[in-house]
Amino acid sequence: MLNSRLKVFLTLVGGYVLLELLSWIGYNTPVFSGALFSAVVLAVAVLSWYRPGYGVVAVLGELFVGSQGGYMLALGPANIDGAILSLRMGLFLAVFGAWLARSFVSLVRGQKPRWYLEMKASRLWLPYLVLLAVFAFGAVRGWLMGHGFGNVFFDANGYAFFALFPAFIEGLSDLRARRLLWYVLAAAVTVSVAKALFVLYFFSHRIFEVAANMYVWIRDTRVGEVTIMQADFHRVFFQSHLFVLAGLFAAFMLAARQRLFRGAAFWAPFGLFVWGVVAMLLGLSRSYWFGGFVGCLAMVGLLLWTRYGHGLWKRMIVLAPLGLVFAVAIIAAVYAFPYPAKTGDVSFASLMGGRALSVAGEAAANSRWVLLDALWPVGFEHPFFGSGLGKTVTYTTSDPRLLADIPDAQYTTFAFEWGYHDLWIKFGLLGLAIYAWLIAAILRPYALAVSEHRKLKTAGITPADDQTNAYIVIGILAGVIAMLATNIFSPYLNHPLGIGLLMAVAGLALPAEK
């Protein structure tokens, strides 16, 4: 008999597999996608009214697999050009509408909403309000400076996700929703990484009858990127694997604290760790690798400071390279699978090493460094208050996809890959400081918890539950630090993925009730 936890996990895995299948069918049959979109959004709206936490879990569940645009299902043709509303937009409206209605009812009854009391008590309310004012100021400033309504609107679009912050605080106060969220994340990682491996298989084996449709489906639904690298090996990068990166550290430590290779308590977190490393290797993202490196430093530093690394180091030294070996073996097995016959061979060591060290000399890297040179003088035009949303920069691109449409290579955009430069140029140093204030307020409970765990460890009070909580807290902190480091090279703090991660972390830190 399967235990209840495994049943929940397998049910959620089946749900994600069904979503992927329906997304494929809906992409090719827009009427079907629209009907399913309407049913899902309506169900989440009703659920959010009665069980706010489950609505928040639904929003996060979509972020875990929906990547850049959330167009796996859509109202209208299921691609970014034809869709009226993406699933992400629909879920946003459903959860936001239910939260707004509940808040209105509370005020009519003369009661202060729980989310408001929680945000004030946790010191989130003031920095949140001030940051919203910064976003509004940036939008007005951009419009007054003539950046164009379209540019300002689309530049501001990602920040609108912050409107769900109170709903996250309210919803994640539900202990059952919190528990469900961890299973949803594990199921999403399992299915999303399996999907990336399937993509690698079909492309590397030149099964173009499937791969051609799969490519446009992944591209148009904004789930990820598929790029040929060496021989038949393809890079498969999903932006939603940011959550895989953030969860790697907790999974690794939870596996390392168990007896090696014994029981589900070890194999469940270690399996997720290996699966996550597969995603990090398949994506060939230097930004993720850099973020992971910084996250590892943070994890090790916190373990040393709290003294919770004692008794863990030997197992960590074994599991880290072993997880890497298993991950490479999985990728190699998929790539080298003998059917259909393959003609291309690749050296994974040279591929990974070359990617890690190629910070210049290839089109993408060259374009990014040229963009950085162009961003500095623009930032110093209005260093303290910023130039407002929609501010554009023109630079010489080497990206072959852009060069096909721009013969002179002069590319103008308001979306910058350098995340902190983007914030600086749009909102100035003042805006950056206020955003940092909110992030500090979000992480404050975790810093206090780490300090308390250190005191308990020093006093020799280390019950099993305390150790588990310490590793989860350290893992969450390391994961957020990894995301903040990744944002240097790839913007996430202006996108629902990064914003959603921050809001979830904030909600998980507050007291919960059954």
Buried (B, 14 or more C-beta within 10 A) or exposed (E): EEEEEEEBBBEBBEBBBEBBEBBBEBBEBBEBBBBBBBEBBEEBBEBBBEBBBBBBBBBBBBBBBBBBBBBBBBBBBBBBEEBEBBBBBBBBBBBBBBBEEBBEEBEEEEEEBBBBEBBEEBBBBEBBEBBBEBBEBBBEBBBEBEBBEEBBBBBBBBBBBBBBBBBBBBBBBBEBBBBBBBBBBBBBBBBBBBBBBBBBBBBBBBEEEBBEBBBEBBBBBBBBBBEEEBBBBBBBBBBBBBBBBBBBBBBBBBBBBBEEEEEEEBBBBBBBBBBBBBBBBBBBBBBBBBBBEBBBBBBBBBBEBBBBBEEBEEBBEEBBEBBBEBBBEBBEEBBEEEEEEBEEEBEBEEBBEBBEEEEEEEBBBBBBEBBBEBBEEBBEEBEEBBBBBBBBBEBBBBBEEBBEEBEEBEBEBBBBBBBBBBBBBBBBBBBBEBBBBBBEBBBBBBEEBBEBBBEBBEEEEBEEEBBEBBBBBBBBBBBBBBBBBBBBBBBBBBBBBBBBBBBBBBBBBBEBEE
